């Protein structure tokens, strides 16, 4: 019961966040756990949190604009447009 309440208290604040914020939070937490377990020290957990946060934010950001894709023109510039 205590574990359920703790999990709910940690996850509930994410309900009001944008997809980018949720992705960053989940990615940072996951990265910290994986980095800490893999290296066995705090430095690995910190690096994992940073990398996971950035990756999660990028993934979350891509989910905010459903139906749009990122394209690159012949000059190397990127732009967003409706997916084909």
Secondary structure, DSSP 8 states (H G I E B T S, - for coil): -HHHHHHHHHHHGGGGS-HHHHHHHHHHHHHHHHHHHHHSSHHHHHHHHHHHHHHHHHHHHHHHSTTEEEEE-TTS-EEEEE--
